[in-house]
Amino acid sequence: MKKLLAAFVAFVVWAGAGTGAATVRAEPPKPGTSAEAAALIDVKSGRLLYAQQGDKRMRIASLTKIMTAIVAIEQGKLSDQVTVSKNAFGKEGSSIYLKLGEEMSLHHLLYGLMLRSGNDAATAIAEHVGGSEQGFVYLMNEKARELGMEHSRFMNPHGLDHNDHYSTANDMAKLTAYALQNPTFQEIVKTEVKKVPNPTESWDHVWSNKNKMLNMYDGADGVKTGYTKIAKRCLVSSATRNGQQLAVVTLNDSNDWLDHRNLLDWGFSHYKLTPLVQKGEILQPGLAAGHSFQYALSEGEASGVSRSLQLQDANSPEYRLGLAGTLTLSLNGKTIGSVPVYPEGSPRLAQEPDNRQTMFRATGLDAAVTGSGRGWFTNLEQVVKALFAGA
């Protein structure tokens, strides 16, 4: 009888990692903050480095617009002309002062959304991309579900206070790490000043980014401020140093600029983005890693990393489509990610982009972050796995 389950081959990459004993190490001393809730995440690996009441459900004000932006980028067409409706015109709260009936490209509206936090822009974007504000909110909650944001619920695209509109520091960190993989999103949120044509006036719109971290912290490159009288000060910031990008979330924080600087400094000091697999690396004779994998590790943690190779059955659909197996990586026995494995010299190996890696969500399901958008199933082997799951 042919085996239905793939053959499992385990091997150790670091000396001592195969003993099964968890590596004992001292945790880096954690900084305090003035925030009611906070989180720090490594963007590439998705590792949560710090959490302070990270799963507490809270109002998030205009941090909501991080979700609005990534859904619009993935589901909309940036060159589309968006017409400002009566509902969007004069929307309460922060505004970019759109006029009734005015037309602006979705791409330009996204700058008004993220740099100036325009609630009118958020509404116009939602109505255009989702068909209605309610339709867009559905897309927002579907994306939250896909990302494993289990403690979040969205009721609008702008973040004005609503009793059933909430998230957590950890969930917002997860969303931010995902969104920052998208080059369009990344380009928008790091922009300090944007000039946009104004079709109804002789002068252009000039929007300055409200995120002061862009000028206050070396390497800062995003992402969003937020405030309402009930939610208080909310902030998500990101920074890149030596090829490593970190993101910080604080909710209800009266001293957020200082707290973000301290948390970013702490993260860069204690956790380094460490290469664990190189694309094309020969894992065993005839088999190579499909792409690279990096993970944020503190000093001494590398000895706790192990990896195992699970081979596909030669008669499986995945194998016939070129996927030879999966390399799973673990830290002290806990899975941290996976890499597809192809036969050495396979066309699939040559075609596989090296700007993605598989992160494991809280649900235990893996999700590929490609930076290209359009959801999680963005490559062939994942589609096949989904189609044949449970078969």
N, C-alpha and C positions, 0 to 999 in steps of 0.2 A: 504494500500500500504506500502510495506516495505521500510524503509528509505535506500537510496543509499549512503547517506553521513554518516560518523561515528558520534556517539553522542559526544558532546563536554562538558566536565566537567572541570570547572576552579576552582582552589583553591589557596589560598595564603599560602606561607611558612614563610614569615617574617611579623611581625606586621607592619601595615601601607602600605604594598606593594599592597594591593588590592584597594586602593583608586583611582588608575589610574593616580595620579599626579607623574610626574617625580621627582626623588630625586635631589635636588640642592646640589652640592658639589663643593669645590674648586679643580681645576685641579692641580696636582703636578707641580711645576715650571719645565719647560723643559730646558734641557741643550743645548748649542750650539755645533756645530761641524765645522770642516774645510772642510767637504765634500760638493760636489755639490748636492748630494742626499744621504739620509740615512733612515734607518728603523730599528726598534727594535720590535721583536715578542716573545710572549710566546709560546714555542714549543708545549706544551701539548694542550692548549686550542685554539691555533691559533689566539689569540687576538693580534692585532697590537697595541703596546703600545706607539710608537713614530714614526713620519714620518716627513721628511724634503724633500720637493719636491719629495715625495714618488712615484708619478705617472709619473714623467718625464722620457721619453724614452732616454736611454743612452747606450753607449757601455759597455760591462761587462767583456771583456777580458776572462781570464781563469776561472772566476766564472761560465762560461758555463759548465765546467766539472762537476759541481754538478748535472746538468740535465743529462749529459752523463753517470755519474756513476749510478744514480738511475734507468735510463732506462735500462742500461746493466744488473744491478742486477735483475730487475724484468723480463726482457725479455730473458735474456741469462742463460746459465748453467755455474756456477762458475768453474766447473772442466774441462770444454772444453779447448782443446789446440788450441790456436790461432796462425796462421801462419802470419808472418810479410810480407806484400806485398811490391811491389816496391813503391806504393803510400805512404805507411806508413814509409818505410825506408827513413831516412834522412829528415823527415818533418821539415820545417823551424820552428824556434823558440825554446822554451824550449824542452828538449829531455831526454829520458832515454837511448838513444844510442842503440836502437834495431838494429839487423843486418838483412839484407835481407834473408828471408827464415827461420829465427829463430822462434822457437815455445816456447810459454809461456802460462801458464794457464790464463784464463780470470780473475780469482781471483787475481793472482799476478800482472797482468797488471793494475788492478784497483788501487793497491797500488802505482804503478809507475805513474798512472794518477793523483791521489789525493795528494800524498806526494811530488812528484817532478814535477808535472804539465806537464808530457810528452805529447807533441803534437803527437809524433809517436805512443804512447800508445793509445791516443784518436782515431786516425785514424784506427789503427789495431782493436780496440774494435768495432768501428762503422761498419767497413766492415764485421766483423765476425757476429755480432748480427743482423745488419740490412740488410745483403746481399750485401750492397754497402753503401758508405758514404751517398748518397742521400736517400737510404731507411731508414737509421738510423735517419737522420734529420727529415724525416716524422714522425717517432716514437716520436722524441723529441717534435715536435710541437703538436702532438696528446696528449701527456702527459701534455703539457702546457695548452691546451684547457680543458682537464679534470680537471685540478687544478684551473681553472678560472684565469689563467695568461693572462688577456685580453690585456695587453700592451707589450707583448713579442713576438719575432719571432726569430727562430734559423735557421741559414744557414750552420752551420758546427758544429762538435763535440768538437772543441778545443778552439774556441774563438778568433782566429786570426781576425783582423779587416775586416769587411764587412759592407757596408752601410746599408744593410737590415737585419743585425744581431744585435738585441738590446733587452733590457729588462728594468725594473725599480727596484728601491729599494724595493718597496712594493711587486712586483711580486717575486723577488728573496727571500724575507723574507718568503713568502708563500711557495715557492718551498723548501726552507731549512727546514722549520718546518715539511713539509711532509717527506722529505728525512731522517731527523733525527729520524723518527719513525721506520725506518728500521734498525734492529740490525746489519746487515752486513755493511751497509753504516756507521753507528755509530762507529763500531769497526775500520773500515779503517781510518776514518778521525781523530780519536783520537790517532792513533799510531804515536809515535815520531820517531822511527827508525824501518825499516823493512829489514830483510835479505831474499833474494830470490835466489834460485839456478840459476846459469848461465850455460846453457848447452854447450856453445861454448868456455868457458874459465875454467881455473883451480880455479878461484876465484868467490865468490858469489857477486851478486849485493847487495849493502848496501845503502838504501835510507833513508835520514833524511827528516823529514817534514819541509817544508818551512814556516809553520805557527808558527811564534814566540809567538803568544798568548798562546800556550800550555805551555810555560815556563815563561810567563810574568804575567799571571792572575790566581789566585787561583780558581780552579774548571773548568778551560778551557778544552774543549773536542772536538774541531773542529773549522772551517771546510775547508776553501779554500782561497788562495791568488790569485791575478790576476794583470797583468800589460801588457799594450802595450803603445807605444809612443803616440797613439791617445787617448786611453781610460784612460791613467794615472793609478794611484794606486787604485785598487779595493780590497775589503776584505770582507769576511763573516767569522764571528767567533761565537762560542757558548760556553756557560758555564753552569754548574749545581751547585746549592747550595740549601741545605735543600730540596732536591727532586724536585726542580723547575729548568727547563732548559730554558734559553733565547738565542736568536740568534740576531746578529747585522749585518746589511749590510751597507757598505759605498761605494760610487762610486765617483771616482776622488777626493780622499782625501789625501792630502800631509802629514797629521798628523794622519793617521789611527790607529796606535797602541794605542795612547793616547785617541783618540775619542772612540774607542771600550771599553777601560777600563772604561771610564766615563759613557758611555751609559749603560753598564752592571751594574755598581754600582748603577746608577739611577733606573734602572728597578728592581733590587733586593730590593732596599730600599723602593720603592713606590708601588710595585704591588706584592701581595702574591697569590700563587696558592691555591685557596680556595675550599674545597670539598663542592659541592652543592647537590649531590645525592650519596648515597652509594648503591652498588650492593646488591640486596636482600631486600632493604628497602621496607616496606609495604606502598604503596601509598594510598590504600583504601582496605577494607576487601577483601581478595582473590587475590589481584594484587600486584606484586612486580617489582621493577626496574631491568632491565636486566643487567645493568652494572653501574659503578660509573661515575660521571661527575665532573670535576674540571674546574675552570675558574680563570684567573688572575684578581684580584680586588684590587683597591686602598682603602685606609682607608675611611670608610663611605659608600662605594658602596653597601655593602651587603643588606642594607635596600631597595635598588632599584631592587632586584632580585625577580622575581615571577616565578611560573611554572604552567602549565596547562596540564591536562590529556585528551587526545582525544582517545576515545574507538572505537575499530573496531566493525562493524556490525557483529553479530553472524553468518550471512550467507556469509560473505565475504571470498575470498580465503585466505587472510592473517590470518583471525581468525582460519580457519580450519587448517592452518599450524602452529598454536600455538602462533601467535602474537596477544595479547589482545588489544594493543593500543600503543600510543606514548606519552611520557612525554616531553613537550616542555618547555625550559627555556628561560626567557627573562630578560634583564637588562634595566630598565627604558622604558619598552615597546618595545625594540628591541630584536628580537630573537637571542640567542647566541648559541643554540645547542639543541639536543634532545637525548632521551634515549628510547630504546624499552621497552615495558612493557609486562610481561608474567603472566599467572596464577600462583599463589603461589604453589610451588611444581612441576612446569612444568619441564620436561627434558630439554627444551630449556633454562631454567634459569640456570641449572647446566652446560650446554655445552657452554654457552656464555662466551667468554674470557673477562677478566676485564682489558685489556690493550688497550682498544680502546674507543673512544668517537666520537660523531658526531659533526662536525664543519660546520658552514654555510659559503658558499663562497659568493663572491660579487654578483653572479648571483641569490642568494637566494636558490640555490639547496644545499641539504645537501650531505656531502661526508664523509664516514667513513675512519678514518685513523687507520689501524691495525698494521702497522709495518711489515706486511708479504708481502707487494708488490702485484703485479698482478692487479693493478688498484683499482678503487673505489668500485665496487660492489663485496664485499668480504664476504657477509653473506646472508643467505637465504631470510630474510625479504626484503632486498634491491632489490634482484633479482625479487621477487614477485611484489614489488611496480613498478619496471621498466616495467615488463611485462604487468601489468594491468593499467598502467597510461593512463588516458583518456577513459578507457573502460566504 
